[in-house]
Amino acid sequence: SHFMTLLHLETLVELQEVARRLRRPPEELEAQGWALLELQARSSAPRRGGKKKAGKKAKGGNKTQIVFDIPSRVDVSRLRIRPGDLVLLSRESPLDVRAGEG
């Protein structure tokens, strides 16, 4: 349908924007609030995904919540990342090393 085509195009534009942003130096991304570097995980816990509807469990699979300590150098008010946002975690450059894709 026309609506699905528009959604697909919007997704492609968003993916191109993310790829373009990731080509910038990591320090620049952190200064602009798009990235947090050298994070240390404080804790992690498994969570069940999905909500129950009319007695049935919704699809969503298993999820893991990870809590990070934010370095004191970071001005949290400048972050563009908000609670609930999907984020990309990488030990290396996510454009060069794509081991986590699936």
N, CA, C and O atoms as a Tinker XYZ file with bonds, in Angstrom:
   408  protein
     1  N      0.829000   -1.186000    0.000000    73     2
     2  CA     0.000000    0.000000    0.000000    64     1     3
     3  C      0.875000    1.251000    0.000000    63     2     4     5
     4  O      2.075000    1.194000    0.270000    81     3
     5  N      0.258000    2.353000   -0.303000    73     3     6
     6  CA     0.969000    3.628000   -0.356000    64     5     7
     7  C      1.555000    3.996000    1.012000    63     6     8     9
     8  O      2.679000    4.488000    1.106000    81     7
     9  N      0.779000    3.750000    2.062000    73     7    10
    10  CA     1.224000    4.055000    3.419000    64     9    11
    11  C      2.477000    3.262000    3.786000    63    10    12    13
    12  O      3.412000    3.815000    4.364000    81    11
    13  N      2.500000    1.975000    3.455000    73    11    14
    14  CA     3.660000    1.126000    3.759000    64    13    15
    15  C      4.899000    1.600000    2.997000    63    14    16    17
    16  O      6.010000    1.567000    3.527000    81    15
    17  N      4.707000    2.032000    1.773000    73    15    18
    18  CA     5.821000    2.553000    0.983000    64    17    19
    19  C      6.404000    3.794000    1.644000    63    18    20    21
    20  O      7.623000    3.949000    1.713000    81    19
    21  N      5.543000    4.672000    2.127000    73    19    22
    22  CA     6.014000    5.884000    2.815000    64    21    23
    23  C      6.759000    5.541000    4.102000    63    22    24    25
    24  O      7.782000    6.154000    4.406000    81    23
    25  N      6.260000    4.576000    4.855000    73    23    26
    26  CA     6.952000    4.149000    6.069000    64    25    27
    27  C      8.329000    3.578000    5.754000    63    26    28    29
    28  O      9.301000    3.854000    6.458000    81    27
    29  N      8.406000    2.784000    4.699000    73    27    30
    30  CA     9.679000    2.203000    4.282000    64    29    31
    31  C     10.671000    3.300000    3.886000    63    30    32    33
    32  O     11.840000    3.248000    4.269000    81    31
    33  N     10.217000    4.271000    3.135000    73    31    34
    34  CA    11.085000    5.380000    2.726000    64    33    35
    35  C     11.562000    6.186000    3.934000    63    34    36    37
    36  O     12.723000    6.589000    4.000000    81    35
    37  N     10.675000    6.412000    4.872000    73    35    38
    38  CA    11.048000    7.141000    6.085000    64    37    39
    39  C     12.119000    6.383000    6.860000    63    38    40    41
    40  O     13.064000    6.987000    7.369000    81    39
    41  N     11.976000    5.067000    6.950000    73    39    42
    42  CA    12.968000    4.242000    7.637000    64    41    43
    43  C     14.321000    4.313000    6.941000    63    42    44    45
    44  O     15.353000    4.414000    7.603000    81    43
    45  N     14.324000    4.262000    5.624000    73    43    46
    46  CA    15.581000    4.359000    4.871000    64    45    47
    47  C     16.276000    5.696000    5.115000    63    46    48    49
    48  O     17.496000    5.741000    5.273000    81    47
    49  N     15.518000    6.767000    5.146000    73    47    50
    50  CA    16.090000    8.095000    5.399000    64    49    51
    51  C     16.697000    8.141000    6.803000    63    50    52    53
    52  O     17.789000    8.679000    6.988000    81    51
    53  N     15.999000    7.581000    7.790000    73    51    54
    54  CA    16.511000    7.556000    9.158000    64    53    55
    55  C     17.800000    6.737000    9.249000    63    54    56    57
    56  O     18.741000    7.141000    9.931000    81    55
    57  N     17.847000    5.600000    8.574000    73    55    58
    58  CA    19.056000    4.774000    8.590000    64    57    59
    59  C     20.236000    5.485000    7.940000    63    58    60    61
    60  O     21.366000    5.370000    8.417000    81    59
    61  N     19.991000    6.209000    6.868000    73    59    62
    62  CA    21.053000    6.982000    6.223000    64    61    63
    63  C     21.568000    8.077000    7.148000    63    62    64    65
    64  O     22.769000    8.345000    7.185000    81    63
    65  N     20.671000    8.707000    7.891000    73    63    66
    66  CA    21.062000    9.745000    8.836000    64    65    67
    67  C     21.935000    9.170000    9.950000    63    66    68    69
    68  O     22.927000    9.785000   10.342000    81    67
    69  N     21.573000    8.007000   10.456000    73    67    70
    70  CA    22.370000    7.358000   11.501000    64    69    71
    71  C     23.752000    6.992000   10.950000    63    70    72    73
    72  O     24.761000    7.236000   11.612000    81    71
    73  N     23.810000    6.416000    9.763000    73    71    74
    74  CA    25.099000    6.048000    9.158000    64    73    75
    75  C     25.964000    7.287000    8.939000    63    74    76    77
    76  O     27.170000    7.251000    9.186000    81    75
    77  N     25.360000    8.381000    8.480000    73    75    78
    78  CA    26.108000    9.633000    8.274000    64    77    79
    79  C     26.641000   10.154000    9.608000    63    78    80    81
    80  O     27.786000   10.599000    9.694000    81    79
    81  N     25.818000   10.099000   10.634000    73    79    82
    82  CA    26.226000   10.582000   11.955000    64    81    83
    83  C     27.377000    9.738000   12.506000    63    82    84    85
    84  O     28.298000   10.277000   13.120000    81    83
    85  N     27.332000    8.423000   12.294000    73    83    86
    86  CA    28.363000    7.546000   12.846000    64    85    87
    87  C     29.717000    7.706000   12.157000    63    86    88    89
    88  O     30.722000    7.196000   12.652000    81    87
    89  N     29.758000    8.393000   11.044000    73    87    90
    90  CA    31.039000    8.645000   10.364000    64    89    91
    91  C     31.813000    9.795000   11.018000    63    90    92    93
    92  O     32.994000    9.991000   10.729000    81    91
    93  N     31.157000   10.548000   11.889000    73    91    94
    94  CA    31.834000   11.643000   12.598000    64    93    95
    95  C     32.714000   11.065000   13.710000    63    94    96    97
    96  O     32.487000    9.945000   14.168000    81    95
    97  N     33.711000   11.828000   14.136000    73    95    98
    98  CA    34.562000   11.351000   15.240000    64    97    99
    99  C     33.730000   11.122000   16.506000    63    98   100   101
   100  O     32.851000   11.926000   16.818000    81    99
   101  N     33.996000   10.037000   17.235000    73    99   102
   102  CA    33.217000    9.737000   18.441000    64   101   103
   103  C     33.196000   10.880000   19.456000    63   102   104   105
   104  O     32.171000   11.121000   20.093000    81   103
   105  N     34.311000   11.580000   19.608000    73   103   106
   106  CA    34.372000   12.687000   20.567000    64   105   107
   107  C     33.413000   13.808000   20.170000    63   106   108   109
   108  O     32.813000   14.448000   21.033000    81   107
   109  N     33.270000   14.045000   18.866000    73   107   110
   110  CA    32.329000   15.054000   18.372000    64   109   111
   111  C     30.887000   14.620000   18.663000    63   110   112   113
   112  O     30.060000   15.434000   19.074000    81   111
   113  N     30.597000   13.341000   18.447000    73   111   114
   114  CA    29.257000   12.821000   18.730000    64   113   115
   115  C     28.923000   12.966000   20.211000    63   114   116   117
   116  O     27.800000   13.321000   20.568000    81   115
   117  N     29.903000   12.688000   21.071000    73   115   118
   118  CA    29.655000   12.825000   22.509000    64   117   119
   119  C     29.440000   14.297000   22.877000    63   118   120   121
   120  O     28.556000   14.606000   23.675000    81   119
   121  N     30.232000   15.202000   22.309000    73   119   122
   122  CA    30.093000   16.629000   22.599000    64   121   123
   123  C     28.727000   17.164000   22.164000    63   122   124   125
   124  O     28.193000   18.088000   22.776000    81   123
   125  N     28.162000   16.572000   21.094000    73   123   126
   126  CA    26.865000   17.014000   20.588000    64   125   127
   127  C     25.690000   16.272000   21.226000    63   126   128   129
   128  O     24.535000   16.531000   20.889000    81   127
   129  N     25.986000   15.345000   22.153000    73   127   130
   130  CA    24.929000   14.650000   22.859000    64   129   131
   131  C     24.388000   13.418000   22.166000    63   130   132   133
   132  O     23.380000   12.858000   22.595000    81   131
   133  N     25.052000   12.980000   21.083000    73   131   134
   134  CA    24.585000   11.803000   20.332000    64   133   135
   135  C     25.220000   10.505000   20.809000    63   134   136   137
   136  O     24.764000    9.427000   20.427000    81   135
   137  N     26.257000   10.580000   21.632000    73   135   138
   138  CA    26.963000    9.365000   22.053000    64   137   139
   139  C     27.470000    9.518000   23.479000    63   138   140   141
   140  O     27.650000   10.632000   23.971000    81   139
   141  N     27.694000    8.401000   24.126000    73   139   142
   142  CA    28.343000    8.335000   25.428000    64   141   143
   143  C     29.496000    7.354000   25.284000    63   142   144   145
   144  O     29.292000    6.191000   24.936000    81   143
   145  N     30.698000    7.825000   25.552000    73   143   146
   146  CA    31.890000    6.997000   25.377000    64   145   147
   147  C     32.367000    6.430000   26.699000    63   146   148   149
   148  O     32.153000    7.014000   27.761000    81   147
   149  N     33.017000    5.281000   26.615000    73   147   150
   150  CA    33.657000    4.631000   27.759000    64   149   151
   151  C     32.703000    4.415000   28.932000    63   150   152   153
   152  O     33.062000    4.667000   30.082000    81   151
   153  N     31.500000    3.953000   28.645000    73   151   154
   154  CA    30.530000    3.661000   29.696000    64   153   155
   155  C     30.902000    2.380000   30.424000    63   154   156   157
   156  O     31.463000    1.459000   29.832000    81   155
   157  N     30.590000    2.330000   31.694000    73   155   158
   158  CA    30.771000    1.124000   32.496000    64   157   159
   159  C     29.395000    0.629000   32.912000    63   158   160   161
   160  O     28.581000    1.393000   33.432000    81   159
   161  N     29.139000   -0.650000   32.682000    73   159   162
   162  CA    27.864000   -1.230000   33.081000    64   161   163
   163  C     27.826000   -1.392000   34.598000    63   162   164   165
   164  O     28.764000   -1.913000   35.203000    81   163
   165  N     26.735000   -0.941000   35.198000    73   163   166
   166  CA    26.543000   -1.086000   36.639000    64   165   167
   167  C     25.825000   -2.398000   36.945000    63   166   168   169
   168  O     26.181000   -3.111000   37.884000    81   167
   169  N     24.800000   -2.709000   36.132000    73   167   170
   170  CA    24.039000   -3.933000   36.363000    64   169   171
   171  C     23.295000   -4.323000   35.104000    63   170   172   173
   172  O     23.124000   -3.517000   34.190000    81   171
   173  N     22.852000   -5.577000   35.070000    73   171   174
   174  CA    22.003000   -6.043000   33.982000    64   173   175
   175  C     21.001000   -7.030000   34.564000    63   174   176   177
   176  O     21.287000   -7.742000   35.526000    81   175
   177  N     19.825000   -7.052000   33.956000    73   175   178
   178  CA    18.775000   -7.950000   34.442000    64   177   179
   179  C     17.894000   -8.378000   33.289000    63   178   180   181
   180  O     17.545000   -7.560000   32.438000    81   179
   181  N     17.529000   -9.657000   33.249000    73   179   182
   182  CA    16.615000  -10.112000   32.184000    64   181   183
   183  C     15.220000   -9.552000   32.419000    63   182   184   185
   184  O     14.785000   -9.387000   33.559000    81   183
   185  N     14.528000   -9.264000   31.324000    73   183   186
   186  CA    13.153000   -8.767000   31.379000    64   185   187
   187  C     12.348000   -9.483000   30.321000    63   186   188   189
   188  O     12.860000   -9.795000   29.246000    81   187
   189  N     11.108000   -9.742000   30.616000    73   187   190
   190  CA    10.212000  -10.331000   29.618000    64   189   191
   191  C      9.671000   -9.213000   28.757000    63   190   192   193
   192  O      9.264000   -8.168000   29.265000    81   191
   193  N      9.667000   -9.432000   27.445000    73   191   194
   194  CA     9.146000   -8.420000   26.533000    64   193   195
   195  C      7.666000   -8.602000   26.287000    63   194   196   197
   196  O      7.117000   -9.677000   26.527000    81   195
   197  N      7.031000   -7.571000   25.815000    73   195   198
   198  CA     5.620000   -7.637000   25.441000    64   197   199
   199  C      4.693000   -7.427000   26.619000    63   198   200   201
   200  O      5.089000   -7.573000   27.775000    81   199
   201  N      3.465000   -7.084000   26.313000    73   199   202
   202  CA     2.437000   -6.872000   27.319000    64   201   203
   203  C      1.348000   -7.905000   27.129000    63   202   204   205
   204  O      1.129000   -8.404000   26.025000    81   203
   205  N      0.672000   -8.219000   28.213000    73   203   206
   206  CA    -0.436000   -9.170000   28.131000    64   205   207
   207  C     -1.678000   -8.457000   27.639000    63   206   208   209
   208  O     -1.987000   -7.345000   28.068000    81   207
   209  N     -2.381000   -9.109000   26.738000    73   207   210
   210  CA    -3.640000   -8.578000   26.221000    64   209   211
   211  C     -4.687000   -9.667000   26.317000    63   210   212   213
   212  O     -4.524000  -10.748000   25.750000    81   211
   213  N     -5.754000   -9.386000   27.028000    73   211   214
   214  CA    -6.879000  -10.322000   27.162000    64   213   215
   215  C     -6.405000  -11.726000   27.534000    63   214   216   217
   216  O     -6.855000  -12.719000   26.962000    81   215
   217  N     -5.493000  -11.792000   28.499000    73   215   218
   218  CA    -5.032000  -13.087000   28.974000    64   217   219
   219  C     -3.981000  -13.749000   28.112000    63   218   220   221
   220  O     -3.494000  -14.823000   28.466000    81   219
   221  N     -3.611000  -13.148000   26.993000    73   219   222
   222  CA    -2.596000  -13.722000   26.115000    64   221   223
   223  C     -1.322000  -12.903000   26.213000    63   222   224   225
   224  O     -1.369000  -11.676000   26.308000    81   223
   225  N     -0.194000  -13.579000   26.188000    73   223   226
   226  CA     1.086000  -12.881000   26.217000    64   225   227
   227  C      1.404000  -12.358000   24.823000    63   226   228   229
   228  O      1.350000  -13.096000   23.839000    81   227
   229  N      1.731000  -11.087000   24.756000    73   227   230
   230  CA     2.087000  -10.496000   23.469000    64   229   231
   231  C      3.486000  -10.932000   23.063000    63   230   232   233
   232  O      4.311000  -11.275000   23.910000    81   231
   233  N      3.743000  -10.915000   21.774000    73   231   234
   234  CA     5.068000  -11.258000   21.265000    64   233   235
   235  C      6.043000  -10.176000   21.673000    63   234   236   237
   236  O      5.656000   -9.016000   21.809000    81   235
   237  N      7.270000  -10.524000   21.867000    73   235   238
   238  CA     8.282000   -9.555000   22.234000    64   237   239
   239  C      9.566000  -10.226000   22.661000    63   238   240   241
   240  O     10.636000   -9.619000   22.613000    81   239
   241  N      9.469000  -11.482000   23.082000    73   239   242
   242  CA    10.660000  -12.232000   23.428000    64   241   243
   243  C     11.317000  -11.751000   24.708000    63   242   244   245
   244  O     10.760000  -10.935000   25.442000    81   243
   245  N     12.492000  -12.263000   24.959000    73   243   246
   246  CA    13.257000  -11.879000   26.140000    64   245   247
   247  C     14.072000  -10.641000   25.847000    63   246   248   249
   248  O     14.560000  -10.451000   24.733000    81   247
   249  N     14.213000   -9.805000   26.850000    73   247   250
   250  CA    15.002000   -8.587000   26.718000    64   249   251
   251  C     15.898000   -8.475000   27.942000    63   250   252   253
   252  O     15.624000   -9.077000   28.980000    81   251
   253  N     16.964000   -7.705000   27.812000    73   251   254
   254  CA    17.865000   -7.459000   28.929000    64   253   255
   255  C     17.963000   -5.969000   29.158000    63   254   256   257
   256  O     18.197000   -5.202000   28.224000    81   255
   257  N     17.785000   -5.565000   30.387000    73   255   258
   258  CA    17.961000   -4.156000   30.747000    64   257   259
   259  C     19.363000   -4.003000   31.314000    63   258   260   261
   260  O     19.753000   -4.735000   32.223000    81   259
   261  N     20.123000   -3.049000   30.778000    73   259   262
   262  CA    21.478000   -2.779000   31.247000    64   261   263
   263  C     21.498000   -1.358000   31.789000    63   262   264   265
   264  O     21.028000   -0.426000   31.135000    81   263
   265  N     22.044000   -1.201000   32.982000    73   263   266
   266  CA    22.162000    0.115000   33.607000    64   265   267
   267  C     23.629000    0.513000   33.553000    63   266   268   269
   268  O     24.504000   -0.250000   33.964000    81   267
   269  N     23.894000    1.726000   33.038000    73   267   270
   270  CA    25.257000    2.229000   32.910000    64   269   271
   271  C     25.494000    3.383000   33.875000    63   270   272   273
   272  O     24.575000    4.132000   34.204000    81   271
   273  N     26.741000    3.516000   34.326000    73   271   274
   274  CA    27.157000    4.698000   35.075000    64   273   275
   275  C     27.558000    5.754000   34.056000    63   274   276   277
   276  O     28.374000    5.489000   33.174000    81   275
   277  N     26.995000    6.937000   34.173000    73   275   278
   278  CA    27.328000    8.024000   33.250000    64   277   279
   279  C     28.520000    8.783000   33.826000    63   278   280   281
   280  O     28.471000    9.223000   34.975000    81   279
   281  N     29.606000    8.945000   33.034000    73   279   282
   282  CA    30.788000    9.646000   33.525000    64   281   283
   283  C     30.461000   11.077000   33.970000    63   282   284   285
   284  O     29.573000   11.720000   33.410000    81   283
   285  N     31.179000   11.561000   34.972000    73   283   286
   286  CA    30.919000   12.900000   35.514000    64   285   287
   287  C     31.173000   14.005000   34.490000    63   286   288   289
   288  O     30.638000   15.103000   34.643000    81   287
   289  N     31.969000   13.752000   33.454000    73   287   290
   290  CA    32.262000   14.765000   32.433000    64   289   291
   291  C     31.047000   15.045000   31.535000    63   290   292   293
   292  O     31.036000   16.043000   30.814000    81   291
   293  N     30.033000   14.183000   31.570000    73   291   294
   294  CA    28.881000   14.286000   30.677000    64   293   295
   295  C     27.833000   15.230000   31.271000    63   294   296   297
   296  O     27.414000   15.067000   32.417000    81   295
   297  N     27.419000   16.216000   30.476000    73   295   298
   298  CA    26.328000   17.116000   30.850000    64   297   299
   299  C     25.030000   16.444000   30.401000    63   298   300   301
   300  O     24.678000   16.489000   29.223000    81   299
   301  N     24.329000   15.827000   31.338000    73   299   302
   302  CA    23.138000   15.037000   31.026000    64   301   303
   303  C     22.062000   15.891000   30.355000    63   302   304   305
   304  O     21.282000   15.371000   29.558000    81   303
   305  N     22.005000   17.174000   30.656000    73   303   306
   306  CA    20.979000   18.033000   30.057000    64   305   307
   307  C     21.190000   18.219000   28.551000    63   306   308   309
   308  O     20.258000   18.605000   27.845000    81   307
   309  N     22.396000   17.952000   28.054000    73   307   310
   310  CA    22.688000   18.100000   26.624000    64   309   311
   311  C     22.495000   16.803000   25.828000    63   310   312   313
   312  O     22.597000   16.803000   24.602000    81   311
   313  N     22.217000   15.713000   26.523000    73   311   314
   314  CA    22.054000   14.433000   25.837000    64   313   315
   315  C     20.812000   14.436000   24.951000    63   314   316   317
   316  O     19.760000   14.951000   25.330000    81   315
   317  N     20.955000   13.857000   23.777000    73   315   318
   318  CA    19.816000   13.676000   22.879000    64   317   319
   319  C     19.209000   12.290000   23.054000    63   318   320   321
   320  O     18.203000   11.956000   22.428000    81   319
   321  N     19.832000   11.489000   23.909000    73   319   322
   322  CA    19.368000   10.143000   24.204000    64   321   323
   323  C     18.443000   10.240000   25.413000    63   322   324   325
   324  O     18.794000   10.845000   26.426000    81   323
   325  N     17.275000    9.647000   25.300000    73   323   326
   326  CA    16.272000    9.713000   26.367000    64   325   327
   327  C     15.928000    8.302000   26.853000    63   326   328   329
   328  O     16.127000    7.330000   26.124000    81   327
   329  N     15.414000    8.188000   28.077000    73   327   330
   330  CA    14.988000    6.860000   28.554000    64   329   331
   331  C     13.999000    6.234000   27.573000    63   330   332   333
   332  O     13.069000    6.887000   27.098000    81   331
   333  N     14.222000    4.964000   27.284000    73   331   334
   334  CA    13.346000    4.245000   26.367000    64   333   335
   335  C     13.808000    4.255000   24.927000    63   334   336   337
   336  O     13.292000    3.486000   24.117000    81   335
   337  N     14.779000    5.116000   24.574000    73   335   338
   338  CA    15.300000    5.141000   23.208000    64   337   339
   339  C     16.054000    3.851000   22.909000    63   338   340   341
   340  O     16.692000    3.269000   23.786000    81   339
   341  N     15.970000    3.420000   21.666000    73   339   342
   342  CA    16.795000    2.307000   21.215000    64   341   343
   343  C     18.186000    2.859000   20.959000    63   342   344   345
   344  O     18.335000    3.921000   20.354000    81   343
   345  N     19.196000    2.151000   21.413000    73   343   346
   346  CA    20.568000    2.610000   21.258000    64   345   347
   347  C     21.432000    1.509000   20.659000    63   346   348   349
   348  O     21.065000    0.335000   20.684000    81   347
   349  N     22.555000    1.893000   20.135000    73   347   350
   350  CA    23.524000    0.968000   19.565000    64   349   351
   351  C     24.693000    0.872000   20.529000    63   350   352   353
   352  O     25.292000    1.889000   20.880000    81   351
   353  N     25.024000   -0.334000   20.960000    73   351   354
   354  CA    26.167000   -0.553000   21.835000    64   353   355
   355  C     27.273000   -1.188000   21.012000    63   354   356   357
   356  O     27.038000   -2.148000   20.277000    81   355
   357  N     28.481000   -0.650000   21.135000    73   355   358
   358  CA    29.590000   -1.177000   20.351000    64   357   359
   359  C     30.895000   -0.981000   21.102000    63   358   360   361
   360  O     31.127000    0.065000   21.708000    81   359
   361  N     31.744000   -2.000000   21.055000    73   359   362
   362  CA    33.089000   -1.869000   21.636000    64   361   363
   363  C     34.049000   -1.260000   20.619000    63   362   364   365
   364  O     35.125000   -0.780000   20.975000    81   363
   365  N     33.648000   -1.285000   19.355000    73   363   366
   366  CA    34.463000   -0.757000   18.278000    64   365   367
   367  C     33.573000    0.091000   17.386000    63   366   368   369
   368  O     32.446000    0.411000   17.765000    81   367
   369  N     34.053000    0.454000   16.222000    73   367   370
   370  CA    33.257000    1.254000   15.297000    64   369   371
   371  C     32.097000    0.426000   14.756000    63   370   372   373
   372  O     32.332000   -0.592000   14.105000    81   371
   373  N     30.847000    0.832000   15.006000    73   371   374
   374  CA    29.704000    0.036000   14.555000    64   373   375
   375  C     29.563000   -0.025000   13.043000    63   374   376   377
   376  O     28.884000   -0.917000   12.535000    81   375
   377  N     30.184000    0.901000   12.300000    73   375   378
   378  CA    30.125000    0.834000   10.847000    64   377   379
   379  C     31.131000   -0.162000   10.291000    63   378   380   381
   380  O     30.939000   -0.690000    9.196000    81   379
   381  N     32.199000   -0.423000   11.034000    73   379   382
   382  CA    33.236000   -1.341000   10.565000    64   381   383
   383  C     33.037000   -2.758000   11.083000    63   382   384   385
   384  O     33.292000   -3.724000   10.365000    81   383
   385  N     32.581000   -2.888000   12.335000    73   383   386
   386  CA    32.410000   -4.197000   12.967000    64   385   387
   387  C     30.921000   -4.413000   13.182000    63   386   388   389
   388  O     30.307000   -3.749000   14.017000    81   387
   389  N     30.337000   -5.343000   12.429000    73   387   390
   390  CA    28.881000   -5.559000   12.494000    64   389   391
   391  C     28.537000   -6.933000   13.066000    63   390   392   393
   392  O     27.580000   -7.572000   12.630000    81   391
   393  N     29.316000   -7.378000   14.034000    73   391   394
   394  CA    29.094000   -8.704000   14.607000    64   393   395
   395  C     27.763000   -8.813000   15.325000    63   394   396   397
   396  O     27.206000   -9.907000   15.423000    81   395
   397  N     27.240000   -7.706000   15.830000    73   395   398
   398  CA    25.992000   -7.751000   16.587000    64   397   399
   399  C     24.744000   -7.722000   15.735000    63   398   400   401
   400  O     23.641000   -7.846000   16.268000    81   399
   401  N     24.876000   -7.565000   14.434000    73   399   402
   402  CA    23.692000   -7.515000   13.565000    64   401   403
   403  C     23.111000   -8.896000   13.389000    63   402   404   405
   404  O     23.829000   -9.895000   13.361000    81   403
   405  N     21.803000   -8.934000   13.271000    73   403   406
   406  CA    21.209000  -10.235000   13.068000    64   405   407
   407  C     19.773000  -10.175000   12.714000    63   406   408
   408  O     19.142000  -11.213000   12.513000    81   407
